Amino acid sequence: MTAAEENQPSAESSGTSVDTLELRNIVKRFEKPGQGEILVLDGVDLDVEGGAFVSLLGPSGCGKTTLMNVISGLVTQDQGTMRRGGRDVAPGDLSLGYIFQEPRLLNWKTVSENIEFALEARDIPESEWQERTDRYLEMVGLGDEGDNYPTRLSGGMKQRVAIARALAIEPEIILMDEPFSSLDEITARDLREELLDIWKQEEKTILFVTHDINEAVFLSDYIYMMNTQGEMFARRNVNIDRPRQYDDPAIAQRETELYREFHENVVH
C-alpha cells in the first residue's frame, strides 16, 4: 500500500456507514490581541468510524483540542459541516462524553456524587444513578471509593473517576483530550491498557488527542496527523494486531515511521 493509498478513507469512512462521524472543511479562526485573526483549523477533514479508536496526533498548538471542542459544541466553527448517517448534524445531535486533560472533579462532592452530578445534568432518571455509578466505578477499579473525596485520591485515581463519569452517561462517542499527559509513565501505561479493555468491552467509539506518537500507535486503529498550520496532513492506519504489548517491535517500527513523517511535514 502506498502512502497515498493509505491516506484514503476506508469504505466504512466514506459515508456508507451510518455510524461514521464525518467532518468536512472545518475552519476556525480566533482573535488574538495584537495579532488580529489567527487561523487555527484550515479546512480540516476527519472521519471517525463507529466503534473505532481514533487518535488526533500533533504538536502543541496545532488545533487538536479546538477540533475536539468543535465536535463537542464548546467552540463553533467558522466554516464546514459535520455529518452522520448521511445527514448534517450539530453537536447536540450526538451522544458524547468528554474526558479532559485534568479530571475536573468537584472536591466538595464525593466520588459517587461527582458521577451523579453528571447524570443529573444529562437528565438521567434518578432511579438509575446508583446502579450506573456502582457499575462504572467497579469497571475502572474504584468500586470501594464511592464515598471518598477527590482530594484524597491520587492523580491516576482521579482520572479513573473522570473516565467512569464519562461512561456513566453511556455515550456513543467518547472524546479524550490528552487524559494521561499529566500522569507518570507507569500510571499512564496502566491506564492505557485499562482503557483498551473498557473500549473493547463497551464497544464505544473513541476520539483521542495526543502529542505522544508511542501512545497513539499503542492505542489506535488509525491516526490523523496535524501540523502547526492547523492542517490535517495525513491519515495513517496502525495495522498491528491486538492485544498489543509495549515491547512489540512492530510498535517501535510504526512509531519510527510516523516520527520521520512528522519531521518531513510539520512546520516548526
VEXKOLMAR-559577 format. One record per residue (C-alpha): residue in three letters; x negated, y, z. Coordinates in steps of 0.1 Angstrom, whole numbers, plus 5000, padded with zeros to 4 digits. Layout:
N
ALAXYZ...
This chain:
268
MET500050005000THR498650344990ALA498750645014ALA501350804991GLU503550494992GLU503150455030ASN504250815035GLN507650755018PRO510650685039SER511850325041ALA515150215027GLU516650255062SER515450615065SER516650725030GLY520150805042THR521650455037SER521750375074VAL524450535095ASP522050525125THR519350735109LEU518951095120GLU517751295091LEU516251645094ARG515651835062ASN513752155056ILE513752275092VAL512352625095LYS511852815128ARG510253145135PHE509653315168GLU508953685176LYS505553725193PRO504754055209GLY502254255189GLN502253995161GLY505754005146GLU507353685134ILE505353365138LEU506253065116VAL506452765139LEU508152505117ASP507652525080GLY510152315060VAL509952005082ASP511551675071LEU511951395096ASP513751055096VAL514450885129GLU515750535122GLY518250375146GLY516550155172ALA513050265162PHE510250405184VAL509050715165SER506250955175LEU505551315166LEU501751345167GLY499851665165PRO497651915184SER498952155210GLY500952445195CYS501852265162GLY505552285168LYS506351935181THR508252055211THR510052315191LEU511252045167MET512551835197ASN514252145210VAL515952195177ILE517351845178SER518551885214GLY520052225207LEU517852415231VAL516552605200THR518452695169GLN516652655136ASP516552945111GLN516952715082GLY517552345075THR520052075083MET520551765104ARG522451465090ARG523551135104GLY525750875087GLY525951085055ARG527351395072ASP525951715087VAL525651715125ALA524951955152PRO523051875185GLY526451855203ASP527451575180LEU524551355190SER524251125221LEU520951245235GLY518851205266TYR515851435271ILE512751355292PHE510351645297GLN506651665304GLU507551745340PRO510251545358ARG512351855366LEU513851695397LEU515851885423ASN513751855455TRP516751915478LYS518651625464THR517851255469VAL516751035440SER520250905437GLU521751245439ASN519451365411ILE520851105388GLU524451165399PHE523851535391ALA523151445355LEU526151205354GLU528451475366ALA527051725341ARG527951475313ASP531451425327ILE530851055335PRO533650935358GLU532550935395SER533750575398GLU530750475376TRP528050675394GLN526850425419GLU526750135395ARG524750325369THR522450485395ASP521650155411ARG521149975378TYR518750215362LEU516750275393GLU516249905395MET515249905358VAL512450145365GLY511249965396LEU512750215421GLY515650015435ASP514750095471GLU514150465466GLY517650605461ASP517850775495ASN514250915492TYR513451275482PRO511251375452THR508751545474ARG507851205489LEU507251035456SER504051005435GLY503851165401GLY504450835384MET507450755406LYS508951105398GLN508651035361ARG510350695366VAL513250875382ALA513351105352ILE513550805329ALA516250645350ARG518250975349ALA518050985311LEU519050625308ALA521950665332ILE523950885308GLU523550595283PRO522450805252GLU521850655218ILE518750865213ILE516150945239LEU513851245233MET510551235253ASP508151535253GLU504651415264PRO506151255295PHE502951085306SER500451365299SER500151485335LEU499551135349ASP496350955355GLU495550705327ILE496150395349THR499650505358ALA500250625322ARG499350285308ASP501650105332LEU504550345323ARG503950305286GLU504249925289GLU507349955311LEU508850205286LEU508449955258ASP510149685279ILE513049915286TRP513250025249LYS513449655238GLN516049565265GLU518249875260GLU517849895222LYS517650275222THR516150505196ILE513150695210LEU511551005196PHE508351065214VAL506051375214THR502351325220HIS498951465211ASP497251135220ILE496550915190ASN496050595210GLU499350655228ALA501150705196VAL499650385180PHE500350175211LEU504050275214SER505350355179ASP506850175149TYR505850475128ILE504250815134TYR504951165119MET501751385119MET501951755122ASN499252025116THR498852365132GLN500752535104GLY503952375115GLU503952135087MET504651755087PHE501851635065ALA502251255068ARG504350965080ARG502350655089ASN503550315098VAL501750135126ASN502349775114ILE500949605145ASP502749305160ARG504449345193PRO503849295222ARG500749495219GLN497649495240TYR495349795247ASP492249605238ASP493649485204PRO491049565177ALA493949645154ILE495049935176ALA491450075177GLN491250045139ARG494550225133GLU493550495158THR490350555139GLU492150585106LEU494650835119TYR491851035137ARG489951055104GLU493151175086PHE493751445112HIS490251575107GLU490951595070ASN494351775073VAL494651965105VAL493752335103HIS491852445134
